[in-house]
Amino acid sequence: MSTKSKLEYIWLDGYEPTQSLRSKTLIKTDFSGKLEDCPGWAFDGSSTEQASGDESDCLLKPVAIFPDPDRVNGYLVMSEVLNADGTPHESNGRATIEDDDDDFWFGFEQEYFLWNPATDLPLGFPAGAFPGPQGPYYCSVGAKNNFGRDIVESHLDQCLDAGLNVEGINAEVATGQWEFQIFAKGAKQAGDQIWIARYLAERNAEKHGVAINWHPKPVKGDWNGSGMHANFSDGTMRSCGDKAVFTNICEVFSENIQKHIAVYGADNDQRLTGLHETESIDTFSYGEFDRGASIRIPVGTIEDGWKGRLEDRRPASNGDPYKIAAVIITTTKFAY
C-alpha cells in the first residue's frame, strides 16, 4: 500500500526591509525522505513581493530537509527562491554565501518576544500598563516573572525532534522575551537551521493564539532589545593559540562597520544605542568578556590559550542568518 507524505516547502518572501516566512504543502507518494527526491516547485511571486502579475512564476529549489515533528509522514523542506530562468532571486540571501565549508562554525543566539496580538504587547505586559522593571525575568522561574514557558518548551521539543542542533534555551532580560541557541558547521547549514527553527516557533505559537515578534526593539523605553549574537570560528581561530590573531580579526571588523550593519537587520539602530548591553550602531569596540562591546572575546577563548571563537553582538533578532554568516566569513578571511 502506498504511503503519502506531506512536504512543507518553506521559503523567504520579498518583503522589505525584513522578509517573512512562507510555506505550502506538497503531497508525495512513497517519498524516500531524501533531499534529492524533493522535486522543484513553483509559487505565485506576485503575492509575495517577488514578481509582477504578468510574470508571476518563481521557483523553489529544495536545499535542506528535516522531519516535521508536528505532522504524520511530514517533512520540512527549506527552499531557495529562484527566478523563472533558474537564477537566484534578488531576495535569496542563501545565494549570497559564496565561500562555504565546514571550516567555519556558527553559534547563533536567537532572541525574540512572545507577543499577545490582543494587547499588541509582550506576554506578561498588563494592558495599558507596564510590568516591574527588568531584572527578575532573566532565566526566571515562577508565574510572577516567567511568561509562556509551555509555548517555549513545546517549541524546543519540536526543534529537537526535527533534528535541529539546538544547544539551549533561556528566558531573557525583558518580560516575555526568550532565546534559543543553534550551532552548526557551515554558513548555509547554520542559516537553514535558524530559519527552520523560526518557522517552527511561528507555527507552534499559532496553537496558543500567540505571535512571535522578531523586531529588535518592539518595546520602547528601558527594556532590552532582541539580538541574534553570532558566535563564529574557523580552523585558525580554534587552533592558533595567538592573541594577535583575534585582535587583528577585530581590527579588520572595525574597518567594515557599515558593510556588516547593512545586513545585520532592519531597525537595529533602535537596539544598538550604547545601552542595554550594546555598543552604539555607528561605533565599534571589542573587549574581553565585554557584553557592551561590538565583539566580545569570550572567557573560554582566553582560558583555552587563545583558541576558540569570537561573538559579534551586533546582529539583530530579525537579521537574515545567511547574509550575516556570509559577511562574517568574508571579513574574517580578509584578516589573514
N, C-alpha and C positions, 0 to 999 in steps of 0.2 A: 504494500500500500504506500502510495506517495505521501511525503511529508511536505507541508507548505510552511515556509519560513517568512518572517516579517523583517525586511531590511529597511531600517530607518536611515535614509540618506540625510546627512547634516551638512549645511554649508553656511557661509557668511554672506549676508546681503551687501548691497552697495550704499547703504545709508551713511551719510557723513555728518559730523566728524567721527561718529562711533558706530561701528557695524553691529548688527544684531544677528542672532542665530535663526536659521530657518530649517525646516525638515519636512520630509514627506516619506510615505511608506511604499515600498515595492514588495509585492508578494512573489516569491520564487519557489518553484517546486524542486524538491530533493537538492537543496543547496548544500554545498560542501562545508561552508563556514570559512572558506579561504578568500583572501582579498582578491586573488587573481580570478576568482569566479564571480566577482561582483561586476555586473555589466555597467557600462557607462549609461548615463541617463540625461534627461533634459528638463528644463523648467522655464516658466514664463518670467524672463528677466524684466519685463516691463512692470511687473508687480513688486519688484524688489529693488528698484532704482539701478538696475544693471543693464537695461536695454530699452530701446524705444518700442512703441507698439507695432510699428511696421516691420521691425526686425527683432522680434522678441525672444527668440530661442537662445538660451545659454546652456552650456553643457556642464555636467557633473562628472568629475573624474575621481573615483574612489582612491583614497590614499592610505587609509588605516581602518581596521575593523576590530570591533570589540563585542563580546556577548552583551545583549541587552538584559540587564538584571530585573527588569520590570515587565517583561513580556515572555510568554511561552514561545519557544522557537524564534527568538528575536535577536537581531544584531544591530549594532550602531555602526554606521558607515560614514566616517569623516571623509568629506569630499572637497576637492578644489573646484573653483568655478573657472571655466574656460569660455572663450568666445566661440561662436559657431564654427570658426575655421580651426579650432583646436589650440589656439594660442592662449596664454594666461590672461584672464580678465584683469583690468586695472585694479579691481578690488581684491585681487588674490594676494594676500600677504605671504602665504606659504611660498609663492614663486619668487619672493624677494630673497630667499635664502639661497645664495649661490655657492656657498662653501660649507658643506655639512658632512660631518662624520662623527663617529662615536668618541673622538678625542675631546670634544667639548661637552662638558656636563653642566646641566642646569637644574637648579632647585628654585622653583617659583613659590612664593608665599602669597597666595591669593586671598586678599581681604574683601569683604562685601557686607552689605547690610541686609538683614531680613526686613521686609518692608510691608507695612499694613496698607493695602490700597484704600481701605475705608477712611482712614485718617490722613493718608499721604505722609506718614511718619514711620520711623523705625519701630519694630516691636519693642514694647517697654516704655514708649513715649505716651503719656496720657494726652488725650485730645485737648488741644488748646492750652497746654502747659508743658513744662519741662520736668524730666526726672531729676534726681540728685546729680551733682557734678560727677564727671568721670573719675575713676579711681577704683571703685569696688567691682567694676564689671569685668575687668581683665582676668581671664582664667577663673571666672567666678563659679560658685555653686549656690543653689538655693533660689527660690522663686522671687525673692526680693531683688536680686541682681542679675539673674540669668533668664534670658528670653529666647524661646524657640529651640531648646535643646533636642526635642523629639524630632523636629524637622532636620536638624543638622546630623543627628545620629542616623536617621534613615538615609540621608544623602551619602554619608560615609560608607555605610554598608553597600549601597549601590555602586559606588566607585570601586570598592574592593572587589565586589562580585564581577564587575566589568573588566577587572584585570588592570586597573589604573594603579600606578605606583604612588599612592598617597602615603606620605610619611607621618602625617599627624594632623590634628585639628585643635583649635582652641577658641574660646570666647575672647573677643578683642576689647580694646580700651573703651570704646563708646557703647552706649546702650543698644542692644540688638545687632551688634557688629560681631562677625565671626571670621575665621580664617581656616583655609586648608593649605597644605603644602604638598607639592608634587615634585618628584625627582625623576629625571630621565637623561639618558646619554644620547646626545644629538639634538640639534635645534628643532628639526621637524618633529621628532618624536615627542619632545617636550611640549611643543605647541599643540600637537594633536591631542595629547592627554589633558592639557589645560582646557581646551575647547570642549572636549567631551565631558569633562568634569563640570564645566559651566552649564552645558546642556542638561546634564542630569540634575544639577541644582535647580535650574529653572523648572524643569518638568516635575520634579519631586515637590517643589513648593506649591505648584498648582493644586495639589491634593488638599492642601491646608488653607487655600484661599490667600496665600501669601506670595508676594513678588520678591525677586532678587534685585537689589539696587547696586549696580556696579560703578556708579558715579564716584569720582574720587573725593568729593566733598558734598554729599547730599544734605547734610545738616550744617547750616552756617553757625558760626559762633565758636565757643570754646570747646569744640569736640574734635577728636582726631579724625582725619580723613582716612580714606582707604587706598592702600597701595598694593603693588604686586612686586615686592622686593625680589630682585633677580640675583641669586647666588650662582656664581659661574667659576669654572676652572678648565684648564686644559692640561695636557700631559706635562708641560714645562712647569706650570704652577704647582702641580701636585708632587713634583719630584725635585725641584731646583734647590731648595734649602737656602735661598738667597733673598734677603730683604730688598735688595736693589731691584730685582725683577718686579716685585709687587709695586714698589714705589714708582718705577718707570711706567708701568701699566696705568697707574692712577694719574700720572702726569700727562700721558697721552690722552686719557679720557678728559682731562681738564681743558685740553685744546680743542675738544669736539663737543662742546656743550649743546649747541643748537642742533647738531646732527642727531643727537640722542633724544633731546626733548621733543623733536619733531615727530617721533614715533612712540613716545612713552605714554601717550594717552591724552585725550581732549580734556580741557578744563583743569589740567594739572596745576595751573597757576593758582587755583583756589586752594590746593592742598600744600604745594611747596612754597610756604611763606616764611620759613625760618623758625616756625613754631611747631608744636605738636610733633616732635621727633622728626623734623625735616630740615633740610637746608633750603635756602631761597632758590627759586627756579632759575634765576639768571646768574647765580654764582656757583662755584664748585669747591668742595673741600673733601678731604679724606683723613681718616684717623683710626687709630687702634681702638677697638671696642666702642666707637662713637656712633650712637644711633641718631645724632643730629647732623651727621655728615652726609655728603652725596654718596660716598662709598665708604662703607665700614670694613675695616680689616678685622675679621673675627679673632677672638682669643684663641680658638682652636688652631688657626693657621700659624700663629706665633708659637704656641706651645709645642706644635709639631715641628719646630725648627724652620719656620718659614716655608712650609709645604702645605698647600691646600687651596683655598678659594678666596674670592672677594664677594662682597654683597653690594650691588648697586641698589640703593634705597629709593631712587627717583621714579621708577616706572609706576604708573597709576593703575588702579584696580581695573580700569576699563581698557587698558592697553592691549594691543594685539601681540601675544607672545611670539608669534612668528617674526614679526618686524623687530621686536625687542631683541630676540636672540640673534637675528641677522646682524644688527648694528654692533652688538657686543662682540661678536666674532671678528668683524672687520676691524674694529678699533683695537682689540687685543692683539691681533696678528700684526698690526701696524707698529706695535710697541717693540717687536723683536727685530 
